[in-house]
Amino acid sequence: MINFAYIALAIAVYFMVRTVFSDEEKRSAGRALGNYRENAPDAGNIILKYSRPFFSRYFVPTVEGLKIDDTRKVLKRKLASAGLTEALTPDELYSFKLFLIIGFPLGLIFIKFAWDIDVPFYAVPISMVIGYFYPDRIWLSSVIKNRQEEVRRAMPFVVDLLALSTEAGLDFMGAIAKVTEKAKPSPVVQEMDMMLKEIKVGSSRAEAMRNMAWRIDMMEINSFVAVLISADEMGASIGKILRQQSEQIRHERFIRAEKAGAKASQAVLLPMMLFIIPAVFIIIFGPFILGMKGSGADF
């Protein structure tokens, strides 16, 4: 197993060195197509920050020639859901995955020789697998989960503000513009601002809302957008629809809070049985037992 891991690592390093000498024209063409950017916004990941100059220069030109359109679509959806479309492209993300197949084992080898730490033989193939799945399955999934939680927290206030704006006489698009102007910054507000920009450049209202739902990728947003599109097509009152949606979102939020509370009570049951209850018994019966023992009582 260890020999196989070292052979795979040697092959990976060989192809990495080959990419170093890849044609400069291919790199320039990739930059022109927007497959990678040298001054991209920070994505909030320290590994990505310090490895980007290497994999964007030497890996992306190779990845952009691969026929992995289905993989690009999946990665593009994940980047959109994480709100990182400006920070990373699908080709950059896939290049990051390939780079970490080499980077994580090399990091283990560096730790082994730099600090004289014993690294088990099976750590090398495991680190290669972790390196491949870390960018999208671990890091990006965590970013998406946190962003969706922010969306859930912000939705009731945003929908209430939309309802108040429409009831005050604004049309739906004017209400969205008012929300993006007055509401506290959040992923929902950012997505609505992007939706307004899409409409200004020629997208229909329904198409822009569907794109917003596709980017956020949440059941709550999908149902919210579907209701708004149906109401818009049938000419129903948007204000009443928004008020109903606000009540429904708050009700669902209350149900999720109840479920979280029930899970929390079950989670603390075992620690309470193991630690708290024995401590209570010691406090209650400890002095009594010590007093009986001091008086010479036989147990």
Order of alpha helices (4+ residues) and beta strands (2+ residues): alpha-alpha-alpha-alpha-alpha-alpha-alpha-alpha-alpha-alpha-alpha-alpha-alpha-alpha
